Every structure is written in structure tokens, then in C-alpha cells.
């Protein structure tokens, strides 16, 4: 595809991407936009120019604080809208080309949480991550629990504290059990950690009692985001038995502003790992359902350079999204447009591909050296953590931008 | 208080109660109502008669599918509204008395899910329940885990599958590990269970980073409901390590339609249990924060009589609501109007006060005899489970009505 708009070669937001988000500017209230190169295309303004006239869309769907109503139009319509935008950006005679006001520089807009998230589920689908955590928290000889290879383990997370990239987070306080003590103390966490994850956003609702097959699951996925599932390891360790993580996670999670559609990611599908033992029939699937998405995490201390501390890839996932969705609904649990399902920490085999400081510093025992000579076991005050993700194949690049947040001192 | 409306002596919905809900009828779209005796007062119709003219309320707050906007008016206003209704129902010259159309018989209206629930948290705050489960699932000698007496253990639950009382539920399917096997099988659960719980609904939002003290917590609680946290014990047992319950719970939870305000429950406060070891300062509280609420559960097989199988009481809770809220927010996690926080199963000391079949039948080993000669270990197809709850003191009764649902065969 050849576009008339200038797109830098290394841009995540190529003509092949067209991700959706919610932005506002000094003069524009929140509305749907797409990212293209270094620009944002104001989709509501483009709508007013008549480029979507073949599709029935109500104004309030595009002039909206969230993408939910847009997503609820259904894939048939949203795919068509994305294609029209692509065509217009390639059409030298497009009305968009004559109307500069439909474009704004990305550094002049404010991005917002793109979705009203109904329920948020966090899976635990990287075998390397689950093994590493099992070795450290439980038994190194039996790091993976007996159920892990039979089902995509998951749990419900807190929705209210999911925030948009860029918002800083105060170090949480809570109960921590000091080593060799029987009684907990109350303190600020000193094991604040990131978790490198990706999330997918539900694009189609089901009703209670019904389930989704792996064959149909992609119809229910609108798109994907980068996700940092912040964790306070000391709080988590004391509280998590027997009902799972709670306050060690619920102080905040950060998501990236641009939702990359499943259609944009289609060319980057790859074969998943062999699953042994064989999974139950409702978890079997056909075709390629993993995605080759390069991921990286950097730590930037205040007023210093950033150091990339992890290079990972979404293709490492043992359980893929269609299996996660088939499992989640097999008991009749309904899903809704705007629900978020996250992957769990994405770690690879090599020690430089681990997706959390817990793993990278092996429980705090092996400090990481940063570019400026500082060392880190966990995250310190004023550190900024930035995660990036992109696919590349035959010179075509489709990326996610970034999810970034700074840790501030406890309140 | 003396009212001109007829209220049967045993009614949960006395003049001292005035609980809020959302109802519709053949001729009326969903709107706010209150229960009084066997009637529903149409609060929107009463508003149109001008009884709330001293309070600024927008029409759409009362003509609404949910109570969220009503609750978001704030306690000052909603308390005032409740008091005005009480006064009008006692005032012999009230305009309501001349307008029969503002009342409808409860058996002629349809009740709806009262709240758009943002996040749902389930606590685990009955010591007797946690001990019983620990004895059966883990180690009888160390049934309570080390953290249990230091913090109100809780986890996030699924919001989308919370349904209104009366809606039947299909038996869920899922992975189950047969005894002495290493590989799970896929089947319909044969250990479907109820959990007798109460929930409270958040009445005031906080922002991320802030926390609520036990001293202020009641300001953030709008009211309470009965809650049946349906569980599939066989699915739960296999899946729940290490991240907690997931599909064993998320197929459905049932809530009662009438939200009883904290103000209506004020006279029924009682002293809570002594907490040993002493809790950390942020969990200490002053005054009485437990509530004497009688609870019961009955099982009714198809075309047979119901048998009450459990008599419990909300006063047994080890951790109270103000402690739960202080703990939930101590890490800076924000809460929103319409969030639901449930107690966890409410069991007492005696074997007839246990709040689940898991405990009542001691893991299926001791079948319960029902009135008609049938026996139950867990819930069978076409059984209807009904939970009731009420307070009584000096002849004043304030009750919750019921939460009821039938289990249907698997789909």
C-alpha cells in the first residue's frame, strides 16, 4: 500500500496498522482516533467529511469517551471503517488530503483509557514465567503445578485501577512478612515490579450459559494492547494463599492507548509450541494462533538514560488467545464487549527475555546493571518503566507504541 | 413509626426498612422502587407527585435501569429521600395515599439486577468457613493459613455473570481430576454448591492512590444484599492453585433485588469477635461493626417441599465490612459507586449453621436428609436454593427478602 501521508520508516503506525484509540486536544473533546506515522487522524472529523457514508454510524459512537460503542458496531463494520481509512490514506484525491484539520501531531494530543473495561482476567500462560515463579515461590523440583499444562490458569483482576500509559503510580503500602518472622508488618513495598504482558479486548458479547469454541474465538477479539501488570512482590507473597493475588496487584495496571486490531496482526501469526500432554478436545485448535510480536522493557532512572532490561516475544506463549477464550467460557461464563484478558507475564527461555524483575534479578539475588552504572533488583522511586512491542515482516511494521509509567514515592 | 399502609406482621419490608431496587411492570419501564409490606412504591411516580421537591434530582436518576445514578447522589440526599418516603407513609394526609397508582403488588412486578457492578470482590471472612475448607482441602492440623488472622483474605470475582434472584442456572461443565488420576476429564460438575453470603454495595467513589480508614468506611457503603456465590467444587479443586478460584465460581452468582441501606441496619449492630492476635493499626476499629442478621438456606427439589438446611447469622463474621474496606484500599486501590464486596461464606460454629453443602455434607461424606425423604450431598438438577435474611429487635423487623435460583441440567 502506498500512502500520501509521511510515515517515518521505523514507525509502529504504518499504513498496515490503523490502530484505534481515544484522544482529546485543547480544542477537541474525547473522540475516536487512529494513529498514522507521527499523526493522529481524528476519525470523528473524517466522519463529518463523509468518508464513511456507506456505513450507518451514529455520531455519538465516534464522539465518545471510550471505544466500547465503536467496537460494539461489530467486526463487519469496524473492519470496513479501517479499510476505508486505509484507502483514503492511499488515495491521492482523498478529501482527507485537502483537510489538514483532521490530522494532529501525536505529541499535541492527550490519550485516554480507550475502553470502559467490564471484567479483567489475567492469565498465566507463559510456561517459562510459571516455571520461574514456581521455582522461587514454591518447589524448584515441581515448579509447574499439576493443572498448568491442562488448562490456561487464570484469575480475575481489579478493573478500577487500570490506568492509561503515562499516569504515574505511587508505591503501594501493605502487609509484608519479614523473613523468619511470624507476624506481618505494615510498610511501603520495597519489591515493586513490572510484568510484561499483552491484553486483548473483547469485541462481541455472549450470553450466560453459552461458550465459545477455539474455532470461533477470533470473532470475539477486537484487538490487542500492551499491558504492565504492576506487582508488589512482598505484599503478594504474604497475601496470595489460598485465593490468589489481591492487593499485590490491584494498586495499578497500565495499558497502552492504541488498540491494534486482530486483522492488522494477521500477517504475523506463527505456529505455537507443541502442547504435551495433549489438551482436552475443547482446547484443541487448528492453524497458527501465536503471534510474532517483539517486546522489550526498559528502566529509566530519574534524569538518566533508559536501559533495555528484557527482550521478549509474544510468540513464546504456551496457551494462545483462542484457547484462553474457549476455556474462560466453557463453564457458561459470559463475556462482554470491552472485557480485557491479559496474557500473564511473557518470559522466554533466555535469562534476558524474562518479563519481570522477580525473574530478571532472580528474586532480588542478582542485581541488574543499568547503563549509567546503577543497579536494580526491583523498581525504585522515580524509575520509569516503558514497554514496547512491534511486529515486522518483509519490511512491513505494525506496532503498539508503548506503555510507560513512573513509580513515585509512597503517599 | 405508624404507617397507614398495610404491612403484614412478618414482612421483611417494614416501615423501618425502605430498601431500594429496580422494577418494571407491563406498563412501566425499569425504574427505582422501594419495597413496603407486599407492595412496591414506584419512586419515580412519587417523584412526579412532588414529594421530593426540596431535593434536586434529575428525572433520569429515578427512571433508570440501575440504581448507580441514584446512589451517586450521595448519602446526604439518598438518606433524605428515604426519610421523606417514611414520613409520607406515616402521614395520613400524604398525597401518596390518594394516588393508588404509585403502588403495585410485589407479585405483579419484575425485579431487575439493581446495580451495574463495576468490580466484585469476594472476601473469605468467616473463620468457621475458612477452617472447615482448610480442613477438607488442605491440612486438618493447620486449617487456617498463617495470613488469615492478620488480614481479611479476598479475591476478585467475575462481574458479568452476577444475575438477579429468580434466574435459573445451568449446571456448568469443566475440567475435573478424578480421584487417583493424573489427567483431568471434561464433564458436567457433580459438585454444584451454594455459598451463603451477604454483599455490600459501594456508595461513594475514591481516586487511585487514596485509602479509606475504618473510621470513615461506613460513609462509603450504600447498603447490603443477600448473595449466593454458586460454586462447582470439583472444577474449583482442580483449577484453584496457585491463583485462586476461576471457572468454579464464574458460571453464576445470584443477588437479591432489594438493597437494604446501612441506615436501616444501624439498630442491629452488635459486638464482633475478639481478634487475636491483635490486628495492625490500619485494621483496628471502634464501636460495634458486626450486624445481627438471621440467615437461612433451603433446598427445594422439583415438586417437593423446601427444607431449611442451614441457619446462620452475619454476626459470626470475624472480619467486618469496615475492616474489609480499609484493607481493600490500603494499597491505593480505588473503589467506585456500584462495586460489590461480598463476605465469603457465612458459617457459624454449629454444624447446622454451615453456609455451604461442602461443609454441611462434609465434602459429600454425610448426606443431608430433606423433608420428603430425599438426600443431598450437593445440588441436583431442578433443585431450587433459597436464601433469606432478616433482623429483628423489639418487634422491629428489617429483612432482605430472598435470593433464589433453580439449577437446571447442563446445556
Interface residues (C-beta under 8 A of the other chain):
Chain A: X118 X119 X124 X134 X137 X138 X145 X146 X147 X150 X151 X153 X154 X155 X156 X157 X158 X159 X160 X161 X163 X169 X170 X172 X173 X174 X175 X177 X182 X183 X184 X185 X186 X208 X209 X210 X232 X235 X238 X239 X240 X241 X242 X243 X244 X245 X246 X247 X248 X250 X251 X252 X277 X280 X281 X282 X327 X328 X330 X331 X332 X333 X334 X335 X336 X339 X411
Chain B: X118 X119 X124 X134 X137 X138 X145 X146 X147 X150 X151 X153 X154 X155 X156 X157 X158 X159 X160 X161 X163 X169 X170 X172 X173 X174 X175 X177 X182 X183 X184 X185 X186 X208 X209 X210 X232 X235 X238 X239 X240 X241 X242 X243 X244 X245 X246 X247 X248 X250 X251 X252 X277 X280 X281 X282 X327 X328 X330 X331 X332 X333 X334 X335 X336 X339 X411
